[in-house]
Amino acid sequence: MEPELGARPSAPETASTLVFDVKQTAHSVPEDVLGILTGTFAASLGLYLLQSAGSVTGGTAGVALLFDYATSWPFWLIFAVVNLPFAVLAIWKKGWDFTLRTAVSIALVSGWSVVHHALLRIESLDPIYGTLGGNLLAGVGLLILFRHKASLGGINIVALLIQERTGFRAGWTQLILDLVIILISLLVIPAPAVLLSAIGAVLLNLVLAMNHRPGRYIGH
């Protein structure tokens, strides 16, 4: 139908957009502190379940668990030492703020592991429950840390850098590298435990791949 003479043309339809105030979506200091404490607690508890179940996972946590099984060193010390080389990469590519948050997170996971060993004595644990539950807790803990501009070092940093540069999700990058680490664990733990560990690592990284991507979360 032709528009009437003198009538104003109707405005074109546009899709609705959401606009968020940067200040309102920023995390406060107490929120960051509580988030990092919660994330490190969940991740460390997940690693403790994995250790109790005799399983491994990916990332530097998986490497630390392998050394824990193969040596007499305490896990908290191994975890801290394994992550040291990645500090330079974090400073270079992510800046001091991210690096300091990550260093604090690594220290907290090491500290929480001592607390778990002292206060949560596990005499026996079903391997399936321990492996899947441990990876799920570790994945949720990592997700919380990512939301608060922190990580647990190592492969977490590499995966986040690749996502920022290419858009390839951090969860998928970490999954590929994690599976390589788990295959190496065949040298230390039995093949059935390795297979179960691989399934657990997929679960952990699915948590990250589905939830940690651009646009999924507006807090910063």
C-alpha positions as CSV (number, residue, x, y, z in Angstrom):
1,M,0.0,0.0,0.0
2,E,1.4,3.5,-0.9
3,P,1.9,5.8,2.1
4,E,-0.3,8.8,2.3
5,L,1.0,12.2,1.0
6,G,2.5,14.2,3.8
7,A,2.7,11.2,6.2
8,R,6.0,10.6,8.0
9,P,7.8,7.4,7.0
10,S,7.8,4.8,9.7
11,A,11.1,4.2,11.5
12,P,12.8,1.0,10.5
13,E,12.5,-1.8,12.9
14,T,15.7,-2.5,14.9
15,A,16.6,-5.3,17.1
16,S,16.6,-4.5,20.8
17,T,20.0,-4.1,22.5
18,L,21.1,-4.2,26.0
19,V,23.4,-1.5,27.4
20,F,25.1,-2.1,30.7
21,D,26.8,0.5,32.8
22,V,30.5,-0.4,33.1
23,K,30.7,0.7,36.7
24,Q,27.7,-1.3,37.7
25,T,29.0,-4.5,36.2
26,A,32.5,-4.2,37.6
27,H,33.4,-6.5,40.5
28,S,34.1,-4.7,43.8
29,V,37.2,-5.6,45.8
30,P,35.1,-7.7,48.3
31,E,33.5,-9.6,45.4
32,D,36.9,-10.3,43.9
33,V,38.3,-11.5,47.3
34,L,35.3,-13.8,47.9
35,G,35.3,-15.0,44.3
36,I,39.0,-16.0,44.5
37,L,38.6,-17.6,47.9
38,T,35.5,-19.6,46.6
39,G,37.1,-20.6,43.3
40,T,40.4,-21.8,44.9
41,F,38.5,-23.7,47.6
42,A,36.3,-25.5,45.0
43,A,39.3,-26.2,42.7
44,S,41.5,-27.5,45.6
45,L,38.7,-29.7,46.9
46,G,38.3,-31.2,43.4
47,L,42.0,-31.9,43.2
48,Y,41.9,-33.5,46.7
49,L,39.2,-35.8,45.5
50,L,41.2,-36.7,42.4
51,Q,44.3,-37.4,44.5
52,S,42.2,-39.6,46.9
53,A,40.8,-41.5,44.0
54,G,44.2,-42.1,42.4
55,S,43.3,-40.2,39.3
56,V,44.9,-37.3,37.4
57,T,43.6,-34.4,35.4
58,G,45.1,-32.0,32.9
59,G,47.0,-28.7,33.2
60,T,49.7,-28.0,35.7
61,A,47.4,-29.6,38.4
62,G,47.6,-32.9,36.5
63,V,51.4,-32.6,36.2
64,A,51.6,-31.9,40.0
65,L,49.5,-35.0,40.7
66,L,51.8,-37.1,38.5
67,F,54.8,-35.9,40.5
68,D,52.9,-36.4,43.7
69,Y,52.4,-40.1,42.8
70,A,55.9,-40.6,41.6
71,T,57.8,-38.8,44.4
72,S,57.5,-38.2,48.1
73,W,57.1,-34.4,47.7
74,P,53.9,-32.9,49.2
75,F,51.4,-31.8,46.6
76,W,51.2,-28.2,47.7
77,L,54.9,-27.7,47.1
78,I,54.9,-29.5,43.7
79,F,51.9,-27.4,42.6
80,A,53.6,-24.2,43.4
81,V,56.9,-25.1,41.8
82,V,55.3,-26.4,38.6
83,N,53.5,-23.1,38.1
84,L,56.6,-20.9,38.6
85,P,57.8,-20.9,34.9
86,F,54.4,-19.6,33.7
87,A,54.7,-16.5,35.9
88,V,56.9,-14.8,33.3
89,L,54.4,-15.6,30.5
90,A,51.6,-14.1,32.6
91,I,53.5,-10.9,33.3
92,W,54.5,-10.5,29.7
93,K,51.1,-11.2,28.1
94,K,48.5,-10.5,30.8
95,G,50.0,-7.8,33.0
96,W,50.7,-7.5,36.7
97,D,47.1,-7.5,37.9
98,F,46.2,-10.8,36.3
99,T,49.6,-12.3,37.4
100,L,49.2,-11.2,41.0
101,R,45.7,-12.6,41.2
102,T,46.9,-15.9,39.7
103,A,49.9,-16.1,42.1
104,V,47.5,-15.5,45.0
105,S,45.2,-18.2,43.6
106,I,48.0,-20.7,43.3
107,A,49.1,-20.0,46.8
108,L,45.6,-20.4,48.1
109,V,45.1,-23.8,46.3
110,S,48.4,-25.0,47.9
111,G,47.2,-23.8,51.3
112,W,43.7,-25.3,50.9
113,S,45.3,-28.6,50.0
114,V,47.0,-28.7,53.4
115,V,43.6,-27.8,55.1
116,H,41.8,-30.7,53.2
117,H,44.5,-33.2,54.2
118,A,44.3,-32.1,57.9
119,L,40.5,-31.8,58.2
120,L,39.0,-34.1,55.6
121,R,40.3,-37.6,56.0
122,I,39.2,-39.9,53.2
123,E,39.9,-43.6,54.0
124,S,38.3,-44.9,50.8
125,L,36.7,-43.3,47.7
126,D,35.0,-44.7,44.7
127,P,37.2,-43.9,41.7
128,I,34.4,-43.0,39.4
129,Y,32.8,-40.6,42.0
130,G,36.2,-39.2,43.0
131,T,37.3,-38.6,39.4
132,L,34.1,-37.1,38.0
133,G,33.2,-35.2,41.1
134,G,36.8,-33.9,41.4
135,N,36.9,-32.7,37.8
136,L,33.5,-31.1,38.1
137,L,34.5,-29.1,41.2
138,A,37.9,-28.2,39.7
139,G,36.0,-26.9,36.6
140,V,33.6,-24.8,38.6
141,G,36.5,-23.4,40.6
142,L,38.4,-22.4,37.5
143,L,35.3,-20.8,36.0
144,I,34.9,-18.7,39.1
145,L,38.6,-17.7,39.0
146,F,38.4,-16.8,35.3
147,R,35.4,-14.5,36.1
148,H,37.5,-12.7,38.6
149,K,40.5,-12.2,36.3
150,A,42.6,-14.9,37.8
151,S,43.7,-18.5,36.9
152,L,45.7,-21.4,38.3
153,G,48.6,-20.7,36.0
154,G,50.1,-22.9,33.4
155,I,47.8,-24.1,30.7
156,N,45.0,-21.8,32.0
157,I,47.1,-18.8,30.9
158,V,47.9,-20.3,27.5
159,A,44.3,-21.2,26.9
160,L,43.1,-17.7,27.8
161,L,45.7,-16.1,25.6
162,I,44.6,-18.2,22.6
163,Q,41.0,-17.4,23.2
164,E,41.7,-13.7,23.4
165,R,43.9,-13.7,20.2
166,T,41.9,-16.1,18.0
167,G,38.4,-16.6,19.6
168,F,39.1,-20.3,20.0
169,R,37.5,-21.2,23.3
170,A,39.8,-21.7,26.3
171,G,38.0,-24.9,27.3
172,W,38.7,-26.6,24.0
173,T,42.4,-25.6,24.0
174,Q,42.8,-26.8,27.5
175,L,41.0,-30.0,26.7
176,I,43.5,-30.8,23.9
177,L,46.5,-30.1,26.1
178,D,45.0,-31.9,29.0
179,L,44.5,-35.1,27.0
180,V,48.2,-35.0,26.1
181,I,49.1,-34.8,29.8
182,I,46.7,-37.6,30.7
183,L,48.3,-39.9,28.1
184,I,51.7,-39.2,29.6
185,S,50.2,-40.4,32.9
186,L,50.2,-44.0,31.5
187,L,53.8,-44.0,32.7
188,V,52.6,-43.6,36.3
189,I,49.1,-44.9,36.8
190,P,47.2,-48.0,35.4
191,A,45.4,-47.7,32.1
192,P,41.9,-48.0,33.5
193,A,42.6,-45.0,35.8
194,V,44.0,-43.1,32.8
195,L,40.8,-43.7,30.8
196,L,38.6,-42.6,33.7
197,S,40.9,-39.5,34.1
198,A,40.4,-38.6,30.4
199,I,36.6,-38.8,30.8
200,G,36.9,-36.5,33.8
201,A,39.1,-34.0,32.0
202,V,36.4,-33.8,29.2
203,L,33.9,-33.0,31.9
204,L,36.0,-30.3,33.4
205,N,36.7,-28.6,30.1
206,L,33.0,-28.8,29.0
207,V,32.2,-26.7,32.1
208,L,34.7,-24.1,30.8
209,A,33.8,-24.3,27.1
210,M,30.1,-23.9,27.7
211,N,30.3,-21.1,30.3
212,H,33.5,-19.2,29.6
213,R,33.1,-17.4,26.3
214,P,32.6,-13.8,25.1
215,G,29.2,-12.3,25.9
216,R,28.2,-15.1,28.4
217,Y,29.0,-13.0,31.5
218,I,29.0,-9.2,31.8
219,G,30.9,-8.8,35.1
220,H,34.5,-7.8,35.0
